[in-house]
Amino acid sequence: MAAACILLVLFLAVFVAGFLLLVMGAINFDLSNSEIPPGVNQPLKLRILHVILISTAVVGKVLENIGICSAVNFVRYMHGGKILGGDPKLFIKNMKFEKVPVRIYQPKAPSASQRRGIMFFHGGGWVFGSLETHEKLCRFIARETESVVVSVGYRLAPEHKYPAAYEDCLDATIHFMSNTEHYGVDPARVIVCGDSAGGNLAAAVSQTLTGRSDLPKLRAQILIYPGLQTLDFNLPSYQQNRGVPPLYREQAAFFLLQYLNGHTLDMEEVLEGSHIPTDIKLNYSKWVSPDNIPKEFKVRGYKPHVLLDCPTEVFEKAKRFCEPSLCPLLAEDTIIQQLPEAFILTCEYDVLRDDGLLYKKRLEDNNVQVTWCHLEDGFHGVVNLFSSDWLSFSSGKRGLDKIV
């Protein structure tokens, strides 16, 4: 009996040691392929954040490999955050709009007039993120702007592929705009807002609603480091920031493919640019091209990328990559011209920076008013860290102040 106990203890010790070595090895490999730019304020904080994120992802992968749970569900659980209590300044209620879960934040203080309404779509690459992950951000926006905020818990990939997330955000927005009187909201002052993938969804919803004569026009769109195109993962920002955490170039392609297909079989083609036929890329080059990026954003290690043609087996999927509800940068001018004014936030050290810059140009070329906030020392996701006691960044707080 004693010998069996000793063997069991030894087995567990070896298992734990092997598990830790595996995790540490993966973390060290990932760190060696990452880059913390010198222009980031408080780079050590970003390194610590990166280690936390890597550790979570690696442990999730190990747990998946030994059959305990999927890596995606583990990361979702770890990122979920604790449930917050009530808020002295807000009424907070969970509801469903057209079967879509939403969380509504309404200021408690009486208002002499109807309030502004904000539809908020969270980020997370269409794979992660939830009502909980963006709870503090939505509360802050509702309190500071004295607005009614509706956070949308849209369906996530890969379980629910494109266009599920887009359809949920659109349905929830239409429902809210059709019932603003129930929430004390001025129907002429409804805004769509989102960060990262949520910015993509906000842009797509804005474009779709331009053709709705039965609804009031949106007042504005707020796009926080949005991902807006799927054609070119070799734009200057994708090259310059390919290894900058927390969003690598490869991760951006991974999230897109999870959302579009539920798998990443075409990852290599997407990264090298051979997932879109050359004639289609040339047709859209008037909108998605390094030539449309200001020169000052191309001085940091950018090299022009050679166009590659699309393999026959990938060709059939190309049309879906070019749908404006997935790739808002490709909407026709007749749609862009009808859009509400926009606020676009970009970060220098973000692979998605140039998506925002290209969309800014498209809007301005079509006489749509744009307020642009560029965080020169910012990185992807920095605004979301504003409420962290020890992992917040001054650039994120500046960006959030501009959003408010």
N, C-alpha and C positions, 0 to 999 in steps of 0.2 A: 504493500500500500504506500509506504513511504517512498519507495523507489519510483512508483508511478507518479506520485505528486511531484517529485523532483524532475522527472522527465517532462511532465506537463509544464512546470515552471520554466524549464530550459527551452521548451518548444515556444512558449509565449514570448520569452525574452528574445529568442532568435527571430521570431516573426515580427515583433515590434522593432527590433534593430534593423531588420531588412526593410521593413516598411519605411522607417525614418530615412535610411540610406537612399531608398528609391525616391522618396519625396525630395530630399536635399539635392540629390543628383539632378533631378528634373528642374528644380529651382535654380541651381547654379548654371545649368545649360541655358535656361530662359534669361537669366540675368546677363549672361555673356553676350546674348543677342539683342539686348536692349540698350537704349541710349537715353541718358538724362541730359538734355541740352543745357549748356551753360547759361542761356538766357532765362531759364526758369527761376523764378524767385523761390528760395528755400528748396533747393534740389534734394536735400536729404529727406524731406518730407515725402516728396514724390517717390523716392527710392523705397521708403518704408511702405507707402501705399502699394507700390508695385509688388513688393515681397508678399504682402498680405493677399493680394489678388492672385498671384501665382500659386501660393500655398493652397488657397481654397480650390483653385482649378485642378491642381495636381492631386490633392487628396480625393476630390470628386472623381477623377479619372481612375485612381486606384480602387476606390469603392465600387465603381462600375465594373472594373475588370474582375473583381472577386464576387460580383453578383449581388451586392448589398442594395445599391440604388443607382440610378442613372447619374452621370456627372452633371447634366443640366439641372436636374431636380435638386441635387446637393448644393450647387452654386446658388440656385434660386432661394433655397432655404437659408443659406448663410447670408445672403444679401438682403433677406426680407426685413431685417431690423425688428426691434421690439415694438409692440403695440403701444401707442401713446395714449395718455388719458385725455380728458376733456380739455377744452381751451376756453379761458375766461372771456375771450373776445369773439368767439365763433360758435355758431351752431353747426354741428357736423353730423351728416346723415348718410348712410349707405342706401342706395336705391338701385333700380334697374330702369334704363331707358331702352325700350325695344329689345329686351332680353340682355342688354349690355350692362354689366356692373359699373356703377359710377359712385363716386363719393362727393357730396356737395358740401362746400364750405360757405356759410353765410354769416356776414358780420352781425353781431348782436345789437350794436348801437343803431338807434333809429336813424333813418335817412329822409331828408326833406324831399328827395326826388328818387326816381328809379335808378338803380345801380348799374354799373358796368357788369357784363357777364363774360367769363373767361372759360373756354373749353380747353382743358389741359391734357395733352397726350405725352405720357412718360417715355423716356428713352430706355435703351437696353438692347439695341440691335434687333428688335422685334422678337428676341428670344428670352431676354431677362427683363427685369423691371416689373413694378406692380403698383397698386395704390399705396402700399406701405413704403416702398423705397423712395417715393417722392412726396410722402406725407408732410414732412417738415417744410419742403419747398412750397407746396400748395398752401399750407397754412400761412407761411410768411407773405406770399403774394396776396392772399385774401385779406390779411390784416393790414398790410402796408398800403394797398391800393383801395381798400374798402370796397372790394368787388366780390361778387358771387363767383366762386371758382368751382368748376365741375371737372373732377379728375376721372378719366375714363380707363377702366380696367379691361382693355381689349384682349382678344385671344392671342396667344403667343405661339410662335414657331418653335420647333419643327412640327409639333402636334397639329397646328393649324396654319397651313401655308397661305401665301399670298393668294387672293386679296383679303383674307379674313380680318387682319388688323385694320386695314384701310376701311373695309365695310363697317366694322364696329364703330370706328371713330366718326365716319360719315353718318351712320344711323343715329348715334347718340347726339351729334350736333344738330341734325335736322329735328329730332325730338325736342331738344332744348329750345331751339329757335322758334318752334311752333307753340311753345308753352311758357314763354318768358314771363308772362303775367303772374304765373304761380310762384315765381321766385323774386318778384319785385325788380325785375331786370328790364332795362330799356331795350327793346328789340333792335334799335338802331346802333346799339353800343355793345355788340357781341364780338368777341375776339377769339381767334384760335391760336394756341400757343403750344410749343413742344420743344424738347431737347433731343438732339441726335436723331434716332429713328423717329422720335415723336415730332421732331421738326419736319422730317420727311412727310409724316402723316398730316401735319398741319398744312403744309404746302399743297399736298394732294387734295385735301378736303376743300381748301380755299378755291382751288381751280375748278373742282366739280360744282361747287355752289354758285359759280358765276352764271351758270345757265338756268338757275332756278328762279323763275319769275314769281313763284308762289311764296317765296320767303324774303325777309328783309336782307339787304346786302350786309356782308360782314364788315365790321368797322376796321379791323386790322388783322395782320398775321404776325406773330412773334416767333422767329425761327432761331433757336439757340444751337449753335454748331451743328447745323442740319446736314444729313446725307441726302443729296438730291440728284445724283446721277449714278448710272451703272455701267457706263461705256468705257471709261478710262481710269484705270487704277495706276497710271503712270504719270499723272499730272504732277507739277512741281511739288505740291504739298505731300503727295503720296510717296514721292521719292525722298524728300528731305526728312520726313517724319516717320519713315517706315518702321523704325524700331523704338519710337517714343511711346512709353506707356501713358495711359492704360489701354490705348487703342492702336495696335499694330496695323500695318497695311494688310497683312494676311488675315487678321481678325475681321477687318472691315469686309473683306471678300467672303469670309466664313459666314458672317451674319447674313449678308445678302443672300447667299445660296441656301442657307437654312430657311430663310423666309420664303424664297422663291420656289425651291424644289424640295425642301425637307432633308436634303443631303448636300455633300460638298464634293461630288464626283468631278465637277468641272472647275475646281479651284485653280489648277495650273493654267487653264485657258483664260480664265477671268483675269488672273494676275498679269499674264503676258499680253493680254488684249486680243486674243484670238477667239473670243466667244461671240464677237459681233462681226458679220461680213464687212469687208473693207468698203464696199459701196454705201452701206448704211452708215458706217462711221464717217465717211466723207460727207454724206448728206447732212449729218448733224454737227459737223465740225464748225459750222458757223456759230454754234452755241456752246459746244463742249470742245474746247481747244486750249492748249497752253498759250496760243497767241492772244487770247482774251484775258490772260492773267497779267496784271501790271508788272513791269520789269523789276520793281524792287522786291517782288516776291519770288524771283527766279535766280537771285544771285547766290543763294546758299546751296550749292552742290546739285543743281539741276542739269540733267542731260536729256536732250530730245529723244523720244522713243520711236523706234521704227514700227510702222503699222504692219501687223501680221494678219493674214487672212484666216478665215474661220473654217475649221474642219467640217466636212459634210454632216457628221453625226451631231454636231453642236448647232448647226444652222437652224434646225427646226425650232429651237428654243429662243432664237434671237428676238423674235417679235415681242415676247413677254418682257425681255430686258428693256425694251423701248417704250413700254406703255407709260404714259404720264402719271398714272396713279401709283406707279412704282418709281418712276424716274421723272419727277416734276420739271426738271430742266428742259425736257423735250416737248413740253406743251406748245401748241401753236401760238403765234403772236396774237391771234384774235382772242384767245383765252387770257394770255398774259396781260393784255391791255385792259381787261375788265377787273383785274385783281385789286383788292384793297391795299392801302399803304402797308409797308412792311418795316419791321425792325429785325435786323439780321445781326447776330453776334458770331464772330469768328475768333479763333485762337491761332496764334502764330505756330505753335508746336502741336498741330493737329492734322492728321491725314485728311480730314474733311474740310480743312480751311478753304481750299479752292472751289469746293462745291458751293460754299456760301458766296465766294467772290464772283463766280460765274453767274449765279442767280441774281446777285445784286446788279450786275451789268445788264442782264436780260430785262429786269424790271425797269431800270433807269432808261434803257434804250426804248422802252415802250411807255415812257412817261408815267410810271408808277413811282410814287414818292417812297424813298427808302431812308431809314435812319440806320446807320451802320456803326456798330461798336466792335472794334478790333482790340483784343487783349494781346499786346506784344509779348507779354511774359506768361501767357495762358496756355493750357493744354486741354485736351478733350476731357470733358466731365468736370472741369474745375469749379463751375458754378454750383454743382450738386453737393460739393463738399463744404458749403458755406456754414453749415450748422455743426460741423465737427469741432469738438473742443480742442483737439490737438492736430488735426489733419486739414484744417482750413487754410486757404491761401488768399492773400490780399487781392490778387487778380480776380478770383472768383467773387469776392465781395464787391469789387468795383463793377463787375459785369452784372451782378444781381441788382445793384443800385440803379444801373442804367435801364435794366428791364422794367423795374418798378416805375 
